[in-house]
């Protein structure tokens, strides 16, 4: 189970960590935290030294009810940072968290390595054909609606069956357009309430039906801090606990705010 990132084969049989860098002012946990190039470079260097294989850049907040921004705004936020990071860390593998094909194209041409799309092409019909043309790995996530509407769309007759059906259709579409390296993300917190998130985590192995790497993005989310009656800044311990469950249940990538702790989790799981 390998993916080709800028000519490097990344083996996902051994789980990897993806560090999060939000370039948005309103993300639920670290929005607005990195205000200048020095802070960004320091944070990314820290994540790389701690063991992150990928760094995921996002310039459009996907938290529930987040403000919509234009393509130009997103591009102005993200492209200079792609160039900054590649200049400082030439070997870095940048994942671009966007649902817009125009942003995907610009960032990959600037040197990014893979695309992370919360909508799996549903919010931009050109995204999947574009990823096929770009010949890069594609993370496709399960979500209903948009970040602005998803909170009202958590009705399912059979959660796992509906998610697997969704991915069967999306994977077939992606392969039709020549996308060879596909990673599926079940979308914790996206059009799912807290109990559904725990049901999904408990049954994550059932998504291995697709024989594709699974990304788990649980880090500091409301399923943790609301359950424990905390706030996101206090949710690291809970994140580590549930990341452990995700790995035991088949996750190949942990997308996290805290790389050091996620790497410790992976190292301990490897010893098991």
Secondary structure, DSSP 8 states (H G I E B T S, - for coil): -EEEETTEEEE-SS-EEEEEEE--S--TTTTT---SHHHHHHHHHHHHHHT-SEEEEE-S--STT-----HHHHHHHHHHHHHHHHHH-TT--EEEE-S-HHHHHHHHHTT--EEEETTTTTT-TTHHHHHHHHT-EEEEE--SS-TTTGGG----SSHHHHHHHHHHHHHHHHHHTT---EEEE--TTSS--HHHHHHHHHTGGGGGGG-SEEEE--TT-HHHHTTTT--GGG-HHHHHHHHHHHHHTT-SEEEES-HHHHHHHHHHHHH-
